[in-house]
């Protein structure tokens, strides 16, 4: 089995979001409310960071296994999981 990073980078950039969501079992983001005017007042829609933005952040910040990565988002943990799988942090 190839390392996760190698598998991800072998996927065409335009297909990476769907690939990651399938790998994480998030196809269709089941269980998340639909974004739109029906959201309760004060809520914000689920806006995940893109895979390419996360890859760029890892490279620019030089995130490594010995680092501690803190995701301040309020999503479903996709960014934290992706950073861990790509760097070990």
C-alpha positions in Angstrom: 0.0 0.0 0.0 1.3 3.4 -1.0 1.7 6.2 1.7 -1.4 8.4 1.9 0.6 11.5 0.6 1.7 9.6 -2.4 -1.8 8.4 -3.2 -3.2 11.9 -2.8 -0.6 13.6 -5.0 -1.3 11.0 -7.7 -4.9 12.2 -7.9 -5.6 15.1 -10.4 -6.0 18.4 -8.4 -9.6 18.8 -9.6 -10.5 15.4 -8.2 -8.8 15.7 -4.8 -11.7 17.0 -2.8 -14.0 14.1 -3.8 -11.1 11.6 -3.3 -10.4 12.8 0.2 -14.1 12.9 1.1 -14.5 9.3 -0.1 -11.4 8.1 1.8 -12.8 9.8 5.0 -16.3 8.4 4.4 -17.7 12.0 3.9 -19.4 11.4 0.6 -22.2 14.0 0.5 -21.4 15.1 4.0 -24.2 13.0 5.4 -25.5 14.4 8.7 -24.6 18.0 8.0 -27.4 20.5 7.5 -27.7 21.9 4.0 -26.3 25.4 3.7 -28.9 28.0 3.0 -31.4 30.4 4.4 -32.9 27.7 6.6 -29.8 27.7 8.9 -30.6 29.0 12.4 -29.7 32.7 12.9 -26.1 33.2 13.7 -25.0 29.9 12.1 -22.4 29.8 9.3 -22.4 27.2 6.5 -19.8 24.4 6.5 -16.9 25.7 4.4 -14.1 23.2 4.4 -10.6 24.2 3.5 -9.6 22.9 0.1 -7.1 20.1 -0.2 -4.8 22.3 -2.2 -4.9 25.1 0.4 -4.0 22.5 3.1 -1.1 21.2 1.0 0.2 24.7 0.5 -0.2 25.6 4.2 1.8 22.4 5.1 4.6 23.4 2.7 4.8 27.1 3.6 4.7 26.4 7.4 7.0 23.4 7.0 4.8 21.3 9.2 6.6 18.1 10.4 5.8 15.1 12.6 7.3 16.8 15.7 5.0 19.8 15.3 1.6 20.2 17.0 -1.1 21.2 14.6 -4.2 23.0 16.1 -7.3 23.4 13.9 -9.5 26.1 15.3 -12.3 25.4 12.8 -15.6 24.1 13.8 -16.1 21.6 11.0 -15.8 17.8 11.1 -12.1 17.5 11.6 -11.2 17.0 8.0 -8.3 19.5 8.1 -6.8 18.1 11.2 -7.1 14.5 9.9 -5.6 15.4 6.6 -2.6 17.3 8.1 -1.9 14.3 10.4 -2.0 11.8 7.5 0.2 14.0 5.4 2.8 15.0 8.1 2.3 13.0 11.2 1.7 16.2 13.2 
